[in-house]
Amino acid sequence: MSNPDGSFSHEPMRPVPEGTADEITRPKAVDNAFWASIASTTIATVATIVTVLFDQAWLDRFARAMLADTGRPETDAEVASAISVARVSLGLGIALFAALFVLFAVKMRAGRGWARIVLSAFAVLGAMNFLSAAVSSGAALGLMWSLAEVAFSITAVIYMFRPESTAFFLEHRKRRLARRGGRRYP
């Protein structure tokens, strides 16, 4: 805002009071879907850490395969070094995927339809992977992690596509399009 002497002054924005007409009320089903997605991500992260990073026999086989592929000798020192590299790399990968899924859940909770679709697609892929593993190995104890993960992700999908959730996502989309002047693409 310009002052009479030509200088500019900046006033802080006034906070928007809660409950204004512009606010979209998020249904409980969307919050439930968010928490189910977080639970699924947490279970998948813990399961991967326990079954991969703490499985010394698997890490040993993986390190030896890495060394064989690169043509390096399989000495004890080389295997130990390869296991360390594998643990760090796998740990970073696990953390990255967990953060990505949390981001998808946060965006879904904020009304982004694309995040709802991404979470749903991964839930379907996870369910198919679980069913395939269950058919091929029977009801192995290791699949219980996957069963819990899939149960929470499918629960999230059910909540995300309830009528009140769909209305929430459609209202967000309608308002985003209106802010862009009704154009779908800028």
Accessible surface in RSA format (square Angstrom, percent):
REM  Atomic radii and reference values for relative SASA: ProtOr
REM  Chains: A
REM  Algorithm: Lee & Richards
REM  Probe-radius: 1.40
REM  Slices: 20
REM RES _ NUM      All-atoms   Total-Side   Main-Chain    Non-polar    All polar
REM                ABS   REL    ABS   REL    ABS   REL    ABS   REL    ABS   REL
RES MET A   1   142.13  73.6 102.26  67.7  39.87  94.9  89.40  76.0  52.73  69.9
RES SER A   2    70.75  59.8  45.73  61.0  25.01  57.6  30.97  65.9  39.78  55.7
RES ASN A   3    51.18  35.3  45.42  43.9   5.76  13.9   8.62  20.8  42.56  41.1
RES PRO A   4   149.22 108.8 105.32  96.0  43.90 159.6 119.07  98.3  30.15 187.4
RES ASP A   5   120.13  84.1  78.13  77.8  42.00  99.3  51.68 121.6  68.45  68.3
RES GLY A   6    49.76  61.4   0.00   N/A  49.76  61.4  31.81  87.3  17.95  40.2
RES SER A   7    51.49  43.5  42.19  56.3   9.30  21.4  45.15  96.2   6.34   8.9
RES PHE A   8   149.17  74.6 122.09  75.6  27.08  70.5 122.09  74.0  27.08  77.5
RES SER A   9    40.97  34.6  36.09  48.2   4.88  11.3  33.98  72.3   7.00   9.8
RES HIS A  10   166.43  91.0 135.65  94.3  30.78  78.7  96.86  99.8  69.57  81.0
RES GLU A  11   109.47  62.8  83.40  63.1  26.07  62.1  35.80  69.2  73.68  60.2
RES PRO A  12   122.75  89.5 100.17  91.3  22.58  82.1 111.86  92.4  10.90  67.7
RES MET A  13   176.72  91.5 148.65  98.4  28.07  66.8 114.40  97.3  62.32  82.6
RES ARG A  14   201.13  84.4 185.21  94.4  15.92  37.9  69.70  95.3 131.44  79.7
RES PRO A  15   123.02  89.7 100.91  92.0  22.11  80.4 112.18  92.6  10.84  67.4
RES VAL A  16   112.10  73.8  88.75  80.3  23.35  56.3  90.40  78.6  21.69  58.8
RES PRO A  17    93.52  68.2  82.29  75.0  11.22  40.8  92.83  76.6   0.69   4.3
RES GLU A  18   167.27  96.0 138.97 105.1  28.30  67.4  53.71 103.9 113.56  92.7
RES GLY A  19    66.42  81.9   0.00   N/A  66.42  81.9  34.04  93.4  32.38  72.5
RES THR A  20    41.60  29.6  28.18  28.6  13.41  32.0  33.58  45.1   8.02  12.1
RES ALA A  21   100.29  92.2  65.68 101.4  34.61  78.7  78.66 110.8  21.63  57.3
RES ASP A  22   120.62  84.5 109.67 109.2  10.95  25.9  30.59  72.0  90.03  89.8
RES GLU A  23    95.23  54.7  74.04  56.0  21.19  50.4  34.79  67.3  60.44  49.3
RES ILE A  24    35.82  20.4  16.56  12.3  19.25  46.4  19.65  14.1  16.17  43.9
RES THR A  25   117.19  83.4 100.35 101.7  16.84  40.1  70.76  95.0  46.43  70.2
RES ARG A  26    93.76  39.4  75.49  38.5  18.27  43.5   8.26  11.3  85.50  51.8
RES PRO A  27    23.11  16.8  13.76  12.5   9.35  34.0  23.11  19.1   0.00   0.0
RES LYS A  28   149.20  72.8 139.58  85.6   9.62  22.9  94.74  85.3  54.45  58.0
RES ALA A  29     4.64   4.3   1.68   2.6   2.96   6.7   2.56   3.6   2.09   5.5
RES VAL A  30     0.00   0.0   0.00   0.0   0.00   0.0   0.00   0.0   0.00   0.0
RES ASP A  31    28.05  19.7  28.05  27.9   0.00   0.0   5.42  12.7  22.64  22.6
RES ASN A  32    42.17  29.1  37.67  36.4   4.50  10.8   7.30  17.6  34.88  33.7
RES ALA A  33     0.00   0.0   0.00   0.0   0.00   0.0   0.00   0.0   0.00   0.0
RES PHE A  34    15.70   7.9  15.70   9.7   0.00   0.0  15.70   9.5   0.00   0.0
RES TRP A  35   146.72  58.9 143.24  69.3   3.48   8.2 129.79  69.2  16.93  27.5
RES ALA A  36     8.60   7.9   5.04   7.8   3.56   8.1   7.65  10.8   0.95   2.5
RES SER A  37     7.34   6.2   4.17   5.6   3.17   7.3   5.11  10.9   2.23   3.1
RES ILE A  38    34.74  19.8  34.66  25.8   0.07   0.2  34.66  25.0   0.07   0.2
RES ALA A  39    27.49  25.3  20.68  31.9   6.81  15.5  27.43  38.6   0.06   0.2
RES SER A  40    11.01   9.3  11.00  14.7   0.01   0.0   2.87   6.1   8.14  11.4
RES THR A  41    16.67  11.9  11.73  11.9   4.94  11.8  12.17  16.3   4.50   6.8
RES THR A  42    72.14  51.3  68.17  69.1   3.97   9.5  55.76  74.9  16.39  24.8
RES ILE A  43    33.90  19.3  32.28  24.0   1.62   3.9  33.90  24.4   0.00   0.0
RES ALA A  44    26.12  24.0  24.45  37.7   1.67   3.8  25.88  36.4   0.25   0.7
RES THR A  45    31.44  22.4  28.22  28.6   3.21   7.7  27.49  36.9   3.95   6.0
RES VAL A  46    62.75  41.3  62.34  56.4   0.41   1.0  62.75  54.5   0.00   0.0
RES ALA A  47    10.98  10.1  10.90  16.8   0.08   0.2  10.98  15.5   0.00   0.0
RES THR A  48    49.45  35.2  47.16  47.8   2.30   5.5  25.89  34.8  23.56  35.6
RES ILE A  49    55.12  31.4  55.12  41.1   0.00   0.0  55.12  39.7   0.00   0.0
RES VAL A  50    63.32  41.7  57.46  52.0   5.86  14.1  57.46  49.9   5.86  15.9
RES THR A  51    65.59  46.6  51.27  52.0  14.32  34.1  46.25  62.1  19.34  29.2
RES VAL A  52    33.96  22.3  33.95  30.7   0.01   0.0  33.96  29.5   0.00   0.0
RES LEU A  53    21.94  12.2  21.85  15.6   0.09   0.2  21.85  15.3   0.09   0.2
RES PHE A  54   143.88  72.0 118.87  73.6  25.02  65.1 120.70  73.2  23.18  66.3
RES ASP A  55    54.20  38.0  48.03  47.8   6.18  14.6  14.01  33.0  40.20  40.1
RES GLN A  56    94.21  52.7  90.92  66.4   3.29   7.8  60.58 129.0  33.63  25.5
RES ALA A  57    59.64  54.8  48.27  74.5  11.37  25.9  56.20  79.1   3.44   9.1
RES TRP A  58    77.08  30.9  76.91  37.2   0.17   0.4  47.36  25.2  29.73  48.2
RES LEU A  59     0.00   0.0   0.00   0.0   0.00   0.0   0.00   0.0   0.00   0.0
RES ASP A  60    42.44  29.7  42.44  42.2   0.00   0.0  12.03  28.3  30.42  30.3
RES ARG A  61   144.99  60.9 138.13  70.4   6.86  16.3  74.51 101.8  70.48  42.7
RES PHE A  62    69.79  34.9  64.41  39.9   5.37  14.0  69.39  42.1   0.40   1.1
RES ALA A  63     0.00   0.0   0.00   0.0   0.00   0.0   0.00   0.0   0.00   0.0
RES ARG A  64    81.37  34.2  80.51  41.0   0.86   2.1  34.02  46.5  47.35  28.7
RES ALA A  65    53.78  49.4  45.40  70.1   8.37  19.1  53.00  74.6   0.78   2.1
RES MET A  66    59.64  30.9  55.79  36.9   3.85   9.2  39.20  33.3  20.44  27.1
RES LEU A  67     5.21   2.9   5.11   3.7   0.10   0.3   5.21   3.7   0.00   0.0
RES ALA A  68    62.55  57.5  37.23  57.5  25.32  57.6  43.81  61.7  18.74  49.6
RES ASP A  69   128.68  90.1  90.88  90.5  37.80  89.4  28.96  68.2  99.72  99.4
RES THR A  70    93.37  66.4  59.62  60.4  33.75  80.4  67.16  90.2  26.21  39.6
RES GLY A  71    67.28  83.0   0.00   N/A  67.28  83.0  34.77  95.4  32.51  72.8
RES ARG A  72   122.34  51.4 114.15  58.2   8.19  19.5  33.06  45.2  89.28  54.1
RES PRO A  73    86.41  63.0  74.04  67.5  12.37  45.0  86.27  71.2   0.13   0.8
RES GLU A  74    82.70  47.5  58.81  44.5  23.90  56.9  21.91  42.4  60.79  49.6
RES THR A  75    70.08  49.8  62.52  63.4   7.56  18.0  66.78  89.7   3.30   5.0
RES ASP A  76   119.01  83.4 108.73 108.2  10.28  24.3  39.54  93.1  79.47  79.3
RES ALA A  77    77.28  71.1  61.43  94.8  15.85  36.1  70.21  98.9   7.07  18.7
RES GLU A  78    44.07  25.3  42.72  32.3   1.35   3.2   4.70   9.1  39.37  32.1
RES VAL A  79     7.52   4.9   7.52   6.8   0.00   0.0   7.52   6.5   0.00   0.0
RES ALA A  80    56.65  52.1  50.50  77.9   6.15  14.0  54.49  76.7   2.17   5.7
RES SER A  81    58.00  49.0  49.58  66.2   8.42  19.4  27.79  59.2  30.20  42.3
RES ALA A  82     8.10   7.4   3.45   5.3   4.65  10.6   7.77  10.9   0.32   0.9
RES ILE A  83    13.06   7.4  13.06   9.7   0.00   0.0  13.06   9.4   0.00   0.0
RES SER A  84    64.05  54.1  59.42  79.3   4.64  10.7  33.02  70.3  31.03  43.5
RES VAL A  85    86.60  57.0  82.94  75.1   3.65   8.8  86.45  75.1   0.15   0.4
RES ALA A  86     3.34   3.1   0.00   0.0   3.34   7.6   3.34   4.7   0.00   0.0
RES ARG A  87    90.03  37.8  86.90  44.3   3.13   7.5  35.20  48.1  54.83  33.2
RES VAL A  88    96.91  63.8  89.02  80.6   7.89  19.0  96.04  83.4   0.87   2.4
RES SER A  89    63.05  53.3  51.06  68.1  11.99  27.6  34.71  73.9  28.34  39.7
RES LEU A  90    49.67  27.7  47.36  33.9   2.31   5.8  49.10  34.5   0.57   1.5
RES GLY A  91    23.15  28.6   0.00   N/A  23.15  28.6  17.94  49.2   5.21  11.7
RES LEU A  92   122.95  68.5 118.13  84.5   4.83  12.1 118.61  83.3   4.34  11.7
RES GLY A  93    26.34  32.5   0.00   N/A  26.34  32.5  25.64  70.4   0.70   1.6
RES ILE A  94    23.63  13.4  17.84  13.3   5.79  14.0  21.78  15.7   1.85   5.0
RES ALA A  95    58.94  54.2  48.11  74.3  10.82  24.6  54.81  77.2   4.13  10.9
RES LEU A  96   118.67  66.1 113.86  81.5   4.81  12.1 118.08  82.9   0.59   1.6
RES PHE A  97   120.81  60.4 120.67  74.7   0.14   0.4 120.81  73.2   0.00   0.0
RES ALA A  98    20.61  18.9  17.08  26.4   3.52   8.0  19.72  27.8   0.89   2.4
RES ALA A  99    61.62  56.7  48.76  75.2  12.87  29.3  56.51  79.6   5.12  13.6
RES LEU A 100    68.73  38.3  66.07  47.3   2.67   6.7  68.25  47.9   0.48   1.3
RES PHE A 101    45.60  22.8  45.13  28.0   0.46   1.2  45.13  27.4   0.46   1.3
RES VAL A 102    60.13  39.6  60.09  54.4   0.03   0.1  60.13  52.2   0.00   0.0
RES LEU A 103    81.43  45.4  78.40  56.1   3.04   7.6  81.29  57.1   0.15   0.4
RES PHE A 104    25.04  12.5  25.04  15.5   0.00   0.0  25.04  15.2   0.00   0.0
RES ALA A 105     0.47   0.4   0.47   0.7   0.00   0.0   0.47   0.7   0.00   0.0
RES VAL A 106    71.38  47.0  70.21  63.6   1.17   2.8  70.40  61.2   0.99   2.7
RES LYS A 107    75.71  36.9  75.71  46.5   0.00   0.0  25.10  22.6  50.61  53.9
RES MET A 108     0.00   0.0   0.00   0.0   0.00   0.0   0.00   0.0   0.00   0.0
RES ARG A 109    63.62  26.7  63.57  32.4   0.05   0.1   9.70  13.3  53.93  32.7
RES ALA A 110    51.15  47.0  36.62  56.5  14.53  33.1  45.12  63.5   6.03  16.0
RES GLY A 111     0.02   0.0   0.00   N/A   0.02   0.0   0.00   0.0   0.02   0.0
RES ARG A 112    81.05  34.0  81.05  41.3   0.00   0.0   2.41   3.3  78.64  47.7
RES GLY A 113    22.59  27.9   0.00   N/A  22.59  27.9  21.61  59.3   0.98   2.2
RES TRP A 114   121.01  48.6 109.79  53.1  11.23  26.4 105.88  56.5  15.13  24.6
RES ALA A 115     0.00   0.0   0.00   0.0   0.00   0.0   0.00   0.0   0.00   0.0
RES ARG A 116    24.95  10.5  24.95  12.7   0.00   0.0   0.00   0.0  24.95  15.1
RES ILE A 117    99.51  56.6  99.21  73.9   0.30   0.7  99.21  71.4   0.30   0.8
RES VAL A 118    40.70  26.8  38.15  34.5   2.55   6.2  40.70  35.4   0.00   0.0
RES LEU A 119    14.02   7.8  10.45   7.5   3.57   9.0  10.47   7.4   3.56   9.6
RES SER A 120    13.78  11.6  13.63  18.2   0.15   0.3  13.78  29.3   0.00   0.0
RES ALA A 121    49.93  45.9  40.77  62.9   9.16  20.8  48.98  69.0   0.94   2.5
RES PHE A 122    92.19  46.1  84.31  52.2   7.88  20.5  85.06  51.6   7.14  20.4
RES ALA A 123     3.66   3.4   0.60   0.9   3.06   7.0   2.93   4.1   0.73   1.9
RES VAL A 124    78.96  52.0  78.03  70.6   0.93   2.2  78.95  68.6   0.00   0.0
RES LEU A 125   100.03  55.7  96.23  68.8   3.80   9.6  96.63  67.9   3.40   9.1
RES GLY A 126    23.40  28.9   0.00   N/A  23.40  28.9  20.93  57.4   2.47   5.5
RES ALA A 127    18.92  17.4  18.76  28.9   0.16   0.4  18.92  26.6   0.00   0.0
RES MET A 128   112.45  58.2 106.74  70.6   5.71  13.6  87.85  74.7  24.60  32.6
RES ASN A 129   107.07  73.8 100.75  97.4   6.31  15.2  19.37  46.6  87.69  84.8
RES PHE A 130    28.97  14.5  25.79  16.0   3.18   8.3  28.65  17.4   0.33   0.9
RES LEU A 131   108.25  60.3 107.98  77.2   0.27   0.7 108.21  76.0   0.04   0.1
RES SER A 132    70.84  59.9  59.43  79.3  11.41  26.3  31.20  66.4  39.64  55.5
RES ALA A 133    31.96  29.4  26.61  41.1   5.35  12.2  31.53  44.4   0.43   1.1
RES ALA A 134    27.42  25.2  21.49  33.2   5.93  13.5  21.77  30.7   5.65  15.0
RES VAL A 135   132.07  86.9 104.15  94.3  27.92  67.3 110.90  96.4  21.17  57.4
RES SER A 136    96.95  81.9  55.52  74.1  41.42  95.4  49.41 105.2  47.54  66.6
RES SER A 137    68.67  58.0  36.35  48.5  32.33  74.5  44.41  94.6  24.26  34.0
RES GLY A 138    36.18  44.6   0.00   N/A  36.18  44.6  33.76  92.6   2.42   5.4
RES ALA A 139    95.96  88.2  58.35  90.0  37.61  85.6  63.14  88.9  32.83  87.0
RES ALA A 140    42.33  38.9  31.36  48.4  10.98  25.0  42.06  59.2   0.27   0.7
RES LEU A 141   153.20  85.3 141.08 100.9  12.11  30.5 143.16 100.5  10.04  27.0
RES GLY A 142    49.71  61.3   0.00   N/A  49.71  61.3  34.71  95.3  14.99  33.6
RES LEU A 143    22.78  12.7  22.70  16.2   0.08   0.2  22.70  15.9   0.08   0.2
RES MET A 144    86.09  44.6  80.89  53.5   5.20  12.4  58.25  49.5  27.84  36.9
RES TRP A 145    89.55  35.9  86.57  41.9   2.98   7.0  70.90  37.8  18.65  30.3
RES SER A 146    35.17  29.7  34.67  46.3   0.50   1.2   6.41  13.7  28.76  40.3
RES LEU A 147    79.51  44.3  79.51  56.9   0.00   0.0  79.51  55.8   0.00   0.0
RES ALA A 148    35.80  32.9  29.33  45.3   6.47  14.7  35.39  49.8   0.41   1.1
RES GLU A 149    52.22  30.0  52.22  39.5   0.00   0.0   2.31   4.5  49.91  40.8
RES VAL A 150    17.46  11.5  17.37  15.7   0.08   0.2  17.46  15.2   0.00   0.0
RES ALA A 151    51.50  47.4  41.41  63.9  10.10  23.0  50.10  70.6   1.40   3.7
RES PHE A 152    83.38  41.7  82.78  51.3   0.59   1.5  83.32  50.5   0.05   0.2
RES SER A 153    18.54  15.7  17.10  22.8   1.44   3.3  15.90  33.9   2.64   3.7
RES ILE A 154    60.25  34.3  60.25  44.9   0.00   0.0  60.25  43.4   0.00   0.0
RES THR A 155    53.23  37.9  52.95  53.7   0.29   0.7  29.14  39.1  24.09  36.4
RES ALA A 156     1.95   1.8   1.95   3.0   0.00   0.0   1.95   2.7   0.00   0.0
RES VAL A 157    28.42  18.7  28.42  25.7   0.00   0.0  28.42  24.7   0.00   0.0
RES ILE A 158   108.41  61.7 101.07  75.3   7.34  17.7 106.17  76.5   2.24   6.1
RES TYR A 159    67.42  31.5  67.42  38.4   0.00   0.0  26.13  19.6  41.29  50.9
RES MET A 160     0.48   0.2   0.48   0.3   0.00   0.0   0.48   0.4   0.00   0.0
RES PHE A 161    88.39  44.2  68.51  42.4  19.88  51.7  69.07  41.9  19.32  55.3
RES ARG A 162   103.43  43.4 100.43  51.2   3.01   7.2  10.99  15.0  92.44  56.0
RES PRO A 163   107.88  78.6  95.18  86.8  12.70  46.2 102.86  84.9   5.02  31.2
RES GLU A 164    67.63  38.8  57.98  43.9   9.65  23.0  41.63  80.5  25.99  21.2
RES SER A 165     0.00   0.0   0.00   0.0   0.00   0.0   0.00   0.0   0.00   0.0
RES THR A 166    41.62  29.6  41.62  42.2   0.00   0.0  36.56  49.1   5.05   7.6
RES ALA A 167    59.09  54.3  50.39  77.8   8.70  19.8  54.81  77.2   4.28  11.3
RES PHE A 168     9.91   5.0   4.55   2.8   5.36  14.0   9.34   5.7   0.57   1.6
RES PHE A 169     6.04   3.0   3.34   2.1   2.70   7.0   3.69   2.2   2.35   6.7
RES LEU A 170   103.01  57.4  99.47  71.2   3.54   8.9  99.87  70.1   3.14   8.5
RES GLU A 171    46.08  26.5  43.75  33.1   2.33   5.6  19.65  38.0  26.43  21.6
RES HIS A 172    40.15  21.9  39.54  27.5   0.61   1.6  25.00  25.8  15.15  17.6
RES ARG A 173    94.76  39.8  94.76  48.3   0.00   0.0  31.24  42.7  63.53  38.5
RES LYS A 174   129.84  63.3 124.43  76.3   5.40  12.9  82.71  74.4  47.13  50.2
RES ARG A 175    68.18  28.6  66.73  34.0   1.45   3.5  31.10  42.5  37.08  22.5
RES ARG A 176    33.97  14.3  32.74  16.7   1.23   2.9  11.98  16.4  21.99  13.3
RES LEU A 177    42.90  23.9  42.90  30.7   0.00   0.0  42.90  30.1   0.00   0.0
RES ALA A 178    71.38  65.6  47.25  72.9  24.12  54.9  54.09  76.2  17.28  45.8
RES ARG A 179   179.07  75.2 140.20  71.5  38.87  92.5  78.73 107.6 100.34  60.8
RES ARG A 180    90.00  37.8  79.84  40.7  10.16  24.2  39.44  53.9  50.56  30.6
RES GLY A 181    62.70  77.3   0.00   N/A  62.70  77.3  36.04  98.9  26.66  59.7
RES GLY A 182    56.19  69.3   0.00   N/A  56.19  69.3  28.15  77.3  28.04  62.8
RES ARG A 183   140.81  59.1 134.74  68.7   6.08  14.5  64.86  88.6  75.95  46.0
RES ARG A 184   135.75  57.0 126.78  64.6   8.97  21.4  44.39  60.7  91.36  55.4
RES TYR A 185   157.60  73.6 146.25  83.2  11.35  29.5 116.81  87.8  40.80  50.3
RES PRO A 186   138.82 101.2  85.69  78.1  53.13 193.1 104.61  86.4  34.20 212.6
END  Absolute sums over single chains surface
CHAIN  1 A    12281.4      10298.6       1982.8       8394.9       3886.4
END  Absolute sums over all chains
TOTAL         12281.4      10298.6       1982.8       8394.9       3886.4
